[in-house]
Amino acid sequence: MKNSTFTRILLGVLVLAIMGMTLKIVSSKAAKPTTTLVEEPAADTAHPAKASAALHPEQVFNYVPLKPVGGKLRGVVELGASGFNSFIVRTDALHNWQLQKAEYDNSLIMENMASDEDIRRGLRAYITKMLDYGVAGRDIHFVVSSGALKVLATHRIVAQLAHMHYVVNTMTPAKEAALGLNVALPPLFGDRAFVVDIGSGGTEISWQQAGKTQSVDTYGSKYYEHGVADDVVALDAKHQAEQVPISVSQTCFIMGGVPFEMAKQVRKGKERYTVLSPPDEYQFESAKGKAGVVIYKAVAQATGCKKFIFDWDANFTIGYLLSLPQ
């Protein structure tokens, strides 16, 4: 009897042991590796430029212009619609050039309230800086943009320059366009790109066709000061930009105050050329910035251009220096 009971207990223990082993095997086979889900960050709708960065891979433009060999220093002061810009440039006999020094947007002496003596003092300061840098007095030039000619204070400044025995070179939109093309369009792109210069007082669009410079002009980025509506400006800018031939419309070299602000937002390091983002990716608080985007967008839509390249050194007045006998 005892043996029978012992045998049944032993059999029960064996059965339980076998069942336990079976359960371990089954659970081991059924187990799966743990997976960690990583959530993609949501698009930043408050900052479109950031949100679309992954959608628009950064473009680069690695062109390296030839530097002047020897040459001489020249200086130019631009009287623009918003203020003074000044540039010191080294140029050589082959019209290669290199920017040595630049100052932008000095508007203090453009105010109507400035006296004639204040104007002369400000101009002397510009001249002295250039002389100290090594520019000869005969190689300092003054250029008045076509947009600045519409500003009353400009004429007082021109009069004071004449009083100081300096020649002032006045521009028309066509002259500015030709000079801007000369300085901003790399030789390798002469037959496959165009140039846009968005100034405060006007915008010039230029290109080469059959070896000749062609240009059109439209509103500048301060059109709002004259009560002109955005849609009027957009329509005119599109109409003018539609004249750019398809053969040169895929790449644009762009200059101007608002493009400068656009390029600052996407510049990496200190590169000479920065490819701008599409116009819809820029948002500005200032009226001038918003107006510049209106013009930029209109040109982009009219030409179909997807690559606008900002040149950090170029200015149409440097084109004027290149037009002089070297």
HELIX and SHEET records of a PDB file:
HELIX    1   1 LYS A    2  ALA A   30  1                                  29    
HELIX    2   2 PRO A   48  ALA A   51  1                                   4    
HELIX    3   3 LEU A  108  MET A  110  5                                   3    
HELIX    4   4 ASP A  116  TYR A  133  1                                  18    
HELIX    5   5 GLY A  137  ASP A  139  5                                   3    
HELIX    6   6 ALA A  148  LYS A  150  5                                   3    
HELIX    7   7 LEU A  152  HIS A  163  1                                  12    
HELIX    8   8 PRO A  173  ALA A  184  1                                  12    
HELIX    9   9 PRO A  187  PHE A  189  5                                   3    
HELIX   10  10 TYR A  223  HIS A  226  5                                   4    
HELIX   11  11 ASP A  230  ALA A  241  1                                  12    
HELIX   12  12 ILE A  246  VAL A  248  5                                   3    
HELIX   13  13 GLY A  257  VAL A  266  1                                  10    
HELIX   14  14 PRO A  279  GLU A  281  5                                   3    
HELIX   15  15 ALA A  287  THR A  303  1                                  17    
HELIX   16  16 PHE A  316  SER A  323  1                                   8    
SHEET    1   A 5 TRP A  97  ASN A 106  0                                        
SHEET    2   A 5 PHE A  84  THR A  91 -1                                        
SHEET    3   A 5 LYS A  72  LEU A  79 -1                                        
SHEET    4   A 5 ILE A 140  VAL A 144  1                                        
SHEET    5   A 5 VAL A 168  THR A 170  1                                        
SHEET    1   B 6 LYS A 212  THR A 218  0                                        
SHEET    2   B 6 THR A 203  GLN A 209 -1                                        
SHEET    3   B 6 PHE A 194  ILE A 198 -1                                        
SHEET    4   B 6 THR A 251  GLY A 256  1                                        
SHEET    5   B 6 LYS A 307  ASP A 311  1                                        
SHEET    6   B 6 TYR A 273  VAL A 275 -1                                        
END                                                                             
